[in-house]
Amino acid sequence: MKFSERLQQKLRPIWRQNHDHPFVQELGNGTLAKEKFRFYMIQDYLYLIEYSKLFALGAVKAADLGTMGKFAALLHATLHDEMALHRSYAARFGISEDELEEAEPSPITLAYTHYMLHEAQNGSLAELVAALLPCMWGYWEIGKELNAIPGAAEHELYGEWIRMYSSPEYGELAGWCIDLLDTLAAGKTEAELAKLETIFLNTTRFEYMFWDMSYHGQMWP
Ligand SMILES: Cc1ncc(CO)c(N)n1
C-alpha cells in the first residue's frame, strides 16, 4: 500500500470532520455569513505568506533539479495565482493589499504556520512534504466536494473560491505533492513513517482549527 493510501485510510474520520465543519458546509450551500468569510480571507492571506515559504524550503532541500523546479513552480503559483484570489476578494470587501499584508495574525494562524515551518526547517524533505500536504490535498478534496453541489461554483461570492480549489491545475499540484511523499516514504523505517504520520495528522487537525477559528472570528482572548 502506498504511504498516502495508509494516511487516507487512517485519517478518513478526521478528514470527514473537516468537510463537515459548518464553515465548509455553509461555503458550499452559499449561506456562510460574509463577515466570517472576510475574516477567513484575511487570515488565509497571512497564512499563505508563511505557507509559501515551505515551497522555498522545499527547493532548498530538493535532491534534484526536477523537484527543485517543481517547488519553484508551487511557490510561484501560490504567490501569483492562489493569492490573487484573496487579493480579488479583498478588493470586493474594500480592503487594500497593504492592509491585507499588515493585518494581525490570529493565534491559530500563528500556531499553524509556525508548526509547519518548524517541521520544514528542522526535518528532511519528507517531513516538509508531510507538513504541507494536508493543506493542499484537503483543499482539493473540499473543492471537488463543494463543486459537486449544484449551483455552488456559480455563487456570486463563494463561486470563485470553489472554482479555484476544484480546478484541474490545483489538483495537478496536489497530486504531485502526494506522489512526492510516496516516493520519499519508500524505504523508510516504521519509526520514520510514524513521525511523518504524526506531522500529517497535526496539520490535518490544524486545518479543522483554521475553519473553526474563522467561523468564530477568534483572535487573542
Ligand atoms: C488554511 C489553509 N489550508 C490550505 C490552503 C490551501 O493552500 C489554504 N489556502 N489555507
The ligand as an SDF file (V2000), in Angstrom:
LIG
                    3D

 10 10  0  0  0  0  0  0  0  0999 V2000
   -5.5940   27.1500    5.9400 C   0  0  0  0  0  0  0  0  0  0  0  0
   -5.3550   26.7680    4.5290 C   0  0  0  0  0  0  0  0  0  0  0  0
   -5.0740   25.4910    4.2360 N   0  0  0  0  0  0  0  0  0  0  0  0
   -4.8230   25.1330    2.9650 C   0  0  0  0  0  0  0  0  0  0  0  0
   -4.8460   26.0550    1.9330 C   0  0  0  0  0  0  0  0  0  0  0  0
   -4.5980   25.6310    0.5220 C   0  0  0  0  0  0  0  0  0  0  0  0
   -3.4670   26.1980    0.0530 O   0  0  0  0  0  0  0  0  0  0  0  0
   -5.1350   27.3840    2.2840 C   0  0  0  0  0  0  0  0  0  0  0  0
   -5.1850   28.3530    1.3590 N   0  0  0  0  0  0  0  0  0  0  0  0
   -5.3850   27.7000    3.5800 N   0  0  0  0  0  0  0  0  0  0  0  0
  1  2  1  0
  2  3  1  0
  2 10  2  0
  3  4  2  0
  4  5  1  0
  5  6  1  0
  5  8  2  0
  6  7  1  0
  8  9  1  0
  8 10  1  0
M  END
$$$$
